[in-house]
Amino acid sequence: MTSTTHTPVRHRSLGDHTWQADAVCHSTEYNRVDPEIFFPDPDETDKITAAKALCGQCPVRRACLDAALEAGDADGIRGGLTEEERGPMHEKFAHRLDYSRVNDTIAGRDIHLTKAERRAVIRAAYRHGVTEQRLAWLLKITEEHAQKRYRELRRALRNRELNQPEMATAQADTSGERLGRDDFGTAA
């Protein structure tokens, strides 16, 4: 029986470029890499194939792709993908919701978050009783802004709870018989 060990995901901190030293494309005295190979013309299939082969061996391929998406970098081959392959990812990037990133942020790591992940951090922080001051520190916003985000979340949760009885009524209404005003007694 074989066992697989999964190491926890380590997301880059904001402004962290130390991963680049471990990249296969990083040219060193012992490993000469022509950077032009990663910026081929669309019809240079040999260069594209060679660059992707190098990326396939790279231990920091995911960090490279994340950095390209976070920075909006649309040129060249990054993270093993061409400009055209990353295009749809760039469009969907703002909606990415990776809960491991949310959890890392709640734990105090300073990482790049999308709008969807920032909203999830606010929800998780509120649910776990994180103070407004701590939320402000986690998201690099003012305490007033953190208070505003918590107020908006409380309002949204309250409104969702208020809408729940309507959902129960709507479900009861679909059972086949139509309920009228008189079916609810004098309180209605």
Rosetta constraint file for C-alpha pairs under 8 A:
AtomPair CA 9 CA 100 HARMONIC 7.38 0.50
AtomPair CA 11 CA 63 HARMONIC 7.58 0.50
AtomPair CA 11 CA 101 HARMONIC 7.05 0.50
AtomPair CA 11 CA 111 HARMONIC 6.77 0.50
AtomPair CA 12 CA 16 HARMONIC 6.07 0.50
AtomPair CA 12 CA 63 HARMONIC 6.97 0.50
AtomPair CA 12 CA 111 HARMONIC 6.09 0.50
AtomPair CA 12 CA 112 HARMONIC 7.75 0.50
AtomPair CA 13 CA 109 HARMONIC 6.93 0.50
AtomPair CA 13 CA 110 HARMONIC 5.20 0.50
AtomPair CA 13 CA 111 HARMONIC 4.40 0.50
AtomPair CA 13 CA 112 HARMONIC 6.97 0.50
AtomPair CA 14 CA 110 HARMONIC 5.90 0.50
AtomPair CA 14 CA 111 HARMONIC 4.98 0.50
AtomPair CA 14 CA 112 HARMONIC 5.76 0.50
AtomPair CA 18 CA 22 HARMONIC 7.82 0.50
AtomPair CA 19 CA 23 HARMONIC 6.78 0.50
AtomPair CA 19 CA 60 HARMONIC 6.50 0.50
AtomPair CA 19 CA 63 HARMONIC 7.17 0.50
AtomPair CA 20 CA 26 HARMONIC 6.82 0.50
AtomPair CA 20 CA 60 HARMONIC 7.70 0.50
AtomPair CA 20 CA 64 HARMONIC 7.85 0.50
AtomPair CA 21 CA 26 HARMONIC 6.36 0.50
AtomPair CA 22 CA 26 HARMONIC 7.24 0.50
AtomPair CA 22 CA 59 HARMONIC 7.10 0.50
AtomPair CA 22 CA 60 HARMONIC 6.69 0.50
AtomPair CA 23 CA 58 HARMONIC 5.90 0.50
AtomPair CA 23 CA 59 HARMONIC 6.74 0.50
AtomPair CA 23 CA 60 HARMONIC 5.84 0.50
AtomPair CA 23 CA 61 HARMONIC 7.49 0.50
AtomPair CA 24 CA 54 HARMONIC 6.50 0.50
AtomPair CA 24 CA 55 HARMONIC 6.96 0.50
AtomPair CA 24 CA 57 HARMONIC 7.15 0.50
AtomPair CA 24 CA 58 HARMONIC 5.22 0.50
AtomPair CA 24 CA 59 HARMONIC 7.67 0.50
AtomPair CA 25 CA 33 HARMONIC 6.04 0.50
AtomPair CA 25 CA 35 HARMONIC 7.25 0.50
AtomPair CA 25 CA 54 HARMONIC 7.10 0.50
AtomPair CA 25 CA 55 HARMONIC 7.62 0.50
AtomPair CA 26 CA 31 HARMONIC 7.99 0.50
AtomPair CA 26 CA 33 HARMONIC 6.90 0.50
AtomPair CA 27 CA 31 HARMONIC 5.65 0.50
AtomPair CA 27 CA 32 HARMONIC 4.92 0.50
AtomPair CA 27 CA 33 HARMONIC 4.93 0.50
AtomPair CA 27 CA 34 HARMONIC 7.52 0.50
AtomPair CA 28 CA 32 HARMONIC 5.78 0.50
AtomPair CA 28 CA 33 HARMONIC 7.82 0.50
AtomPair CA 35 CA 39 HARMONIC 7.45 0.50
AtomPair CA 36 CA 40 HARMONIC 6.94 0.50
AtomPair CA 37 CA 47 HARMONIC 5.53 0.50
AtomPair CA 37 CA 48 HARMONIC 7.32 0.50
AtomPair CA 37 CA 50 HARMONIC 7.46 0.50
AtomPair CA 37 CA 51 HARMONIC 6.00 0.50
AtomPair CA 38 CA 47 HARMONIC 7.47 0.50
AtomPair CA 38 CA 48 HARMONIC 7.28 0.50
AtomPair CA 38 CA 51 HARMONIC 5.72 0.50
AtomPair CA 38 CA 76 HARMONIC 5.48 0.50
AtomPair CA 38 CA 77 HARMONIC 5.12 0.50
AtomPair CA 38 CA 78 HARMONIC 7.68 0.50
AtomPair CA 39 CA 75 HARMONIC 7.18 0.50
AtomPair CA 39 CA 76 HARMONIC 4.36 0.50
AtomPair CA 39 CA 77 HARMONIC 6.39 0.50
AtomPair CA 40 CA 44 HARMONIC 5.90 0.50
AtomPair CA 40 CA 47 HARMONIC 6.07 0.50
AtomPair CA 40 CA 48 HARMONIC 6.44 0.50
AtomPair CA 40 CA 76 HARMONIC 6.92 0.50
AtomPair CA 44 CA 48 HARMONIC 6.43 0.50
AtomPair CA 45 CA 49 HARMONIC 6.01 0.50
AtomPair CA 46 CA 50 HARMONIC 6.16 0.50
AtomPair CA 47 CA 51 HARMONIC 6.02 0.50
AtomPair CA 48 CA 52 HARMONIC 6.09 0.50
AtomPair CA 48 CA 77 HARMONIC 7.81 0.50
AtomPair CA 48 CA 82 HARMONIC 7.85 0.50
AtomPair CA 49 CA 53 HARMONIC 6.10 0.50
AtomPair CA 50 CA 54 HARMONIC 6.41 0.50
AtomPair CA 51 CA 55 HARMONIC 6.25 0.50
AtomPair CA 51 CA 77 HARMONIC 7.22 0.50
AtomPair CA 51 CA 80 HARMONIC 7.51 0.50
AtomPair CA 52 CA 56 HARMONIC 6.03 0.50
AtomPair CA 52 CA 77 HARMONIC 7.67 0.50
AtomPair CA 52 CA 80 HARMONIC 5.15 0.50
AtomPair CA 52 CA 81 HARMONIC 7.22 0.50
AtomPair CA 53 CA 57 HARMONIC 6.85 0.50
AtomPair CA 54 CA 58 HARMONIC 6.59 0.50
AtomPair CA 55 CA 61 HARMONIC 6.40 0.50
AtomPair CA 55 CA 79 HARMONIC 6.46 0.50
AtomPair CA 55 CA 80 HARMONIC 4.90 0.50
AtomPair CA 56 CA 61 HARMONIC 7.64 0.50
AtomPair CA 56 CA 80 HARMONIC 6.57 0.50
AtomPair CA 60 CA 64 HARMONIC 6.23 0.50
AtomPair CA 61 CA 65 HARMONIC 6.27 0.50
AtomPair CA 61 CA 78 HARMONIC 7.99 0.50
AtomPair CA 61 CA 79 HARMONIC 4.73 0.50
AtomPair CA 61 CA 80 HARMONIC 6.85 0.50
AtomPair CA 62 CA 66 HARMONIC 6.11 0.50
AtomPair CA 62 CA 79 HARMONIC 6.06 0.50
AtomPair CA 63 CA 67 HARMONIC 6.01 0.50
AtomPair CA 63 CA 79 HARMONIC 7.48 0.50
AtomPair CA 64 CA 68 HARMONIC 6.21 0.50
AtomPair CA 64 CA 78 HARMONIC 6.16 0.50
AtomPair CA 64 CA 79 HARMONIC 4.92 0.50
AtomPair CA 65 CA 69 HARMONIC 6.22 0.50
AtomPair CA 65 CA 78 HARMONIC 5.69 0.50
AtomPair CA 65 CA 79 HARMONIC 4.06 0.50
AtomPair CA 65 CA 80 HARMONIC 7.57 0.50
AtomPair CA 65 CA 81 HARMONIC 7.93 0.50
AtomPair CA 66 CA 70 HARMONIC 5.91 0.50
AtomPair CA 66 CA 79 HARMONIC 7.81 0.50
AtomPair CA 67 CA 71 HARMONIC 5.96 0.50
AtomPair CA 68 CA 72 HARMONIC 5.90 0.50
AtomPair CA 68 CA 73 HARMONIC 4.77 0.50
AtomPair CA 68 CA 74 HARMONIC 7.30 0.50
AtomPair CA 68 CA 78 HARMONIC 6.54 0.50
AtomPair CA 68 CA 79 HARMONIC 7.78 0.50
AtomPair CA 69 CA 73 HARMONIC 6.25 0.50
AtomPair CA 69 CA 86 HARMONIC 7.95 0.50
AtomPair CA 69 CA 89 HARMONIC 7.48 0.50
AtomPair CA 69 CA 90 HARMONIC 5.98 0.50
AtomPair CA 69 CA 93 HARMONIC 7.02 0.50
AtomPair CA 70 CA 93 HARMONIC 7.99 0.50
AtomPair CA 70 CA 112 HARMONIC 7.46 0.50
AtomPair CA 72 CA 90 HARMONIC 6.94 0.50
AtomPair CA 74 CA 83 HARMONIC 5.64 0.50
AtomPair CA 74 CA 86 HARMONIC 7.50 0.50
AtomPair CA 74 CA 87 HARMONIC 7.52 0.50
AtomPair CA 75 CA 83 HARMONIC 5.91 0.50
AtomPair CA 76 CA 82 HARMONIC 6.27 0.50
AtomPair CA 76 CA 83 HARMONIC 5.95 0.50
AtomPair CA 77 CA 81 HARMONIC 5.38 0.50
AtomPair CA 77 CA 82 HARMONIC 4.53 0.50
AtomPair CA 77 CA 83 HARMONIC 6.34 0.50
AtomPair CA 78 CA 82 HARMONIC 6.71 0.50
AtomPair CA 78 CA 83 HARMONIC 7.99 0.50
AtomPair CA 81 CA 85 HARMONIC 5.66 0.50
AtomPair CA 81 CA 86 HARMONIC 6.16 0.50
AtomPair CA 82 CA 86 HARMONIC 6.25 0.50
AtomPair CA 83 CA 87 HARMONIC 6.17 0.50
AtomPair CA 84 CA 88 HARMONIC 7.90 0.50
AtomPair CA 85 CA 89 HARMONIC 7.69 0.50
AtomPair CA 86 CA 90 HARMONIC 6.20 0.50
AtomPair CA 87 CA 91 HARMONIC 6.59 0.50
AtomPair CA 88 CA 92 HARMONIC 6.36 0.50
AtomPair CA 89 CA 93 HARMONIC 5.71 0.50
AtomPair CA 90 CA 94 HARMONIC 7.92 0.50
AtomPair CA 92 CA 96 HARMONIC 6.75 0.50
AtomPair CA 93 CA 114 HARMONIC 7.30 0.50
AtomPair CA 94 CA 114 HARMONIC 5.25 0.50
AtomPair CA 94 CA 115 HARMONIC 5.97 0.50
AtomPair CA 94 CA 116 HARMONIC 6.93 0.50
AtomPair CA 95 CA 114 HARMONIC 6.73 0.50
AtomPair CA 95 CA 115 HARMONIC 6.78 0.50
AtomPair CA 95 CA 116 HARMONIC 5.50 0.50
AtomPair CA 96 CA 114 HARMONIC 6.41 0.50
AtomPair CA 96 CA 116 HARMONIC 6.42 0.50
AtomPair CA 96 CA 117 HARMONIC 7.09 0.50
AtomPair CA 97 CA 114 HARMONIC 7.42 0.50
AtomPair CA 97 CA 116 HARMONIC 5.74 0.50
AtomPair CA 97 CA 117 HARMONIC 5.24 0.50
AtomPair CA 97 CA 120 HARMONIC 8.00 0.50
AtomPair CA 98 CA 102 HARMONIC 6.67 0.50
AtomPair CA 98 CA 117 HARMONIC 6.86 0.50
AtomPair CA 99 CA 103 HARMONIC 6.03 0.50
AtomPair CA 99 CA 117 HARMONIC 7.55 0.50
AtomPair CA 100 CA 104 HARMONIC 6.09 0.50
AtomPair CA 101 CA 105 HARMONIC 6.20 0.50
AtomPair CA 101 CA 111 HARMONIC 7.46 0.50
AtomPair CA 101 CA 113 HARMONIC 7.37 0.50
AtomPair CA 101 CA 117 HARMONIC 7.48 0.50
AtomPair CA 102 CA 106 HARMONIC 6.30 0.50
AtomPair CA 102 CA 113 HARMONIC 7.99 0.50
AtomPair CA 102 CA 117 HARMONIC 6.07 0.50
AtomPair CA 102 CA 118 HARMONIC 7.62 0.50
AtomPair CA 102 CA 120 HARMONIC 6.68 0.50
AtomPair CA 102 CA 121 HARMONIC 5.50 0.50
AtomPair CA 103 CA 107 HARMONIC 6.15 0.50
AtomPair CA 103 CA 121 HARMONIC 7.79 0.50
AtomPair CA 104 CA 108 HARMONIC 6.45 0.50
AtomPair CA 104 CA 109 HARMONIC 5.44 0.50
AtomPair CA 104 CA 111 HARMONIC 7.86 0.50
AtomPair CA 105 CA 109 HARMONIC 4.88 0.50
AtomPair CA 105 CA 110 HARMONIC 6.26 0.50
AtomPair CA 105 CA 111 HARMONIC 6.71 0.50
AtomPair CA 105 CA 121 HARMONIC 7.24 0.50
AtomPair CA 105 CA 138 HARMONIC 6.60 0.50
AtomPair CA 106 CA 121 HARMONIC 6.76 0.50
AtomPair CA 106 CA 124 HARMONIC 7.76 0.50
AtomPair CA 106 CA 125 HARMONIC 6.82 0.50
AtomPair CA 106 CA 138 HARMONIC 7.07 0.50
AtomPair CA 108 CA 138 HARMONIC 6.40 0.50
AtomPair CA 109 CA 138 HARMONIC 7.97 0.50
AtomPair CA 110 CA 138 HARMONIC 7.25 0.50
AtomPair CA 113 CA 117 HARMONIC 5.57 0.50
AtomPair CA 113 CA 118 HARMONIC 6.00 0.50
AtomPair CA 114 CA 118 HARMONIC 6.16 0.50
AtomPair CA 115 CA 119 HARMONIC 6.33 0.50
AtomPair CA 116 CA 120 HARMONIC 6.30 0.50
AtomPair CA 117 CA 121 HARMONIC 6.11 0.50
AtomPair CA 118 CA 122 HARMONIC 6.37 0.50
AtomPair CA 118 CA 139 HARMONIC 7.57 0.50
AtomPair CA 119 CA 123 HARMONIC 6.37 0.50
AtomPair CA 120 CA 124 HARMONIC 6.02 0.50
AtomPair CA 121 CA 125 HARMONIC 5.86 0.50
AtomPair CA 122 CA 126 HARMONIC 6.09 0.50
AtomPair CA 122 CA 135 HARMONIC 7.36 0.50
AtomPair CA 122 CA 149 HARMONIC 7.29 0.50
AtomPair CA 122 CA 150 HARMONIC 7.33 0.50
AtomPair CA 123 CA 127 HARMONIC 6.10 0.50
AtomPair CA 123 CA 153 HARMONIC 7.24 0.50
AtomPair CA 124 CA 128 HARMONIC 6.10 0.50
AtomPair CA 125 CA 129 HARMONIC 6.11 0.50
AtomPair CA 125 CA 130 HARMONIC 4.93 0.50
AtomPair CA 125 CA 131 HARMONIC 7.87 0.50
AtomPair CA 125 CA 135 HARMONIC 6.94 0.50
AtomPair CA 126 CA 130 HARMONIC 5.83 0.50
AtomPair CA 126 CA 131 HARMONIC 7.87 0.50
AtomPair CA 126 CA 150 HARMONIC 7.09 0.50
AtomPair CA 130 CA 134 HARMONIC 6.33 0.50
AtomPair CA 130 CA 135 HARMONIC 6.57 0.50
AtomPair CA 131 CA 135 HARMONIC 6.22 0.50
AtomPair CA 132 CA 136 HARMONIC 6.06 0.50
AtomPair CA 132 CA 143 HARMONIC 6.24 0.50
AtomPair CA 132 CA 146 HARMONIC 5.56 0.50
AtomPair CA 132 CA 147 HARMONIC 5.96 0.50
AtomPair CA 132 CA 150 HARMONIC 7.69 0.50
AtomPair CA 133 CA 137 HARMONIC 6.34 0.50
AtomPair CA 133 CA 143 HARMONIC 5.64 0.50
AtomPair CA 133 CA 146 HARMONIC 7.42 0.50
AtomPair CA 134 CA 138 HARMONIC 6.11 0.50
AtomPair CA 135 CA 139 HARMONIC 6.13 0.50
AtomPair CA 135 CA 143 HARMONIC 7.89 0.50
AtomPair CA 135 CA 146 HARMONIC 6.25 0.50
AtomPair CA 136 CA 140 HARMONIC 5.62 0.50
AtomPair CA 136 CA 141 HARMONIC 4.82 0.50
AtomPair CA 136 CA 142 HARMONIC 5.52 0.50
AtomPair CA 136 CA 143 HARMONIC 5.23 0.50
AtomPair CA 136 CA 145 HARMONIC 7.42 0.50
AtomPair CA 136 CA 146 HARMONIC 5.35 0.50
AtomPair CA 137 CA 141 HARMONIC 6.63 0.50
AtomPair CA 137 CA 142 HARMONIC 7.90 0.50
AtomPair CA 141 CA 145 HARMONIC 6.26 0.50
AtomPair CA 141 CA 146 HARMONIC 6.79 0.50
AtomPair CA 142 CA 146 HARMONIC 6.35 0.50
AtomPair CA 143 CA 147 HARMONIC 6.11 0.50
AtomPair CA 144 CA 148 HARMONIC 6.21 0.50
AtomPair CA 145 CA 149 HARMONIC 6.23 0.50
AtomPair CA 146 CA 150 HARMONIC 6.25 0.50
AtomPair CA 147 CA 151 HARMONIC 6.14 0.50
AtomPair CA 148 CA 152 HARMONIC 6.17 0.50
AtomPair CA 149 CA 153 HARMONIC 6.17 0.50
AtomPair CA 150 CA 154 HARMONIC 6.07 0.50
AtomPair CA 151 CA 155 HARMONIC 6.14 0.50
AtomPair CA 152 CA 156 HARMONIC 6.16 0.50
AtomPair CA 153 CA 157 HARMONIC 6.11 0.50
AtomPair CA 154 CA 158 HARMONIC 6.05 0.50
AtomPair CA 155 CA 159 HARMONIC 6.07 0.50
AtomPair CA 156 CA 160 HARMONIC 6.08 0.50
AtomPair CA 157 CA 161 HARMONIC 6.23 0.50
AtomPair CA 158 CA 162 HARMONIC 6.20 0.50
AtomPair CA 159 CA 163 HARMONIC 6.21 0.50
AtomPair CA 160 CA 164 HARMONIC 6.45 0.50
AtomPair CA 161 CA 165 HARMONIC 7.90 0.50
AtomPair CA 162 CA 166 HARMONIC 7.95 0.50
AtomPair CA 163 CA 167 HARMONIC 6.66 0.50
AtomPair CA 164 CA 168 HARMONIC 6.51 0.50
AtomPair CA 165 CA 169 HARMONIC 6.16 0.50
AtomPair CA 166 CA 170 HARMONIC 6.03 0.50
AtomPair CA 167 CA 171 HARMONIC 6.17 0.50
AtomPair CA 168 CA 172 HARMONIC 6.18 0.50
AtomPair CA 169 CA 173 HARMONIC 5.98 0.50
AtomPair CA 170 CA 174 HARMONIC 6.45 0.50
AtomPair CA 171 CA 175 HARMONIC 7.05 0.50
AtomPair CA 173 CA 177 HARMONIC 6.71 0.50
AtomPair CA 173 CA 178 HARMONIC 5.99 0.50
AtomPair CA 173 CA 179 HARMONIC 6.64 0.50
AtomPair CA 174 CA 178 HARMONIC 7.94 0.50
AtomPair CA 179 CA 183 HARMONIC 6.12 0.50
AtomPair CA 180 CA 184 HARMONIC 7.68 0.50
AtomPair CA 181 CA 185 HARMONIC 7.99 0.50
AtomPair CA 181 CA 188 HARMONIC 7.02 0.50
AtomPair CA 182 CA 186 HARMONIC 7.65 0.50
AtomPair CA 182 CA 188 HARMONIC 7.80 0.50
AtomPair CA 184 CA 188 HARMONIC 5.67 0.50
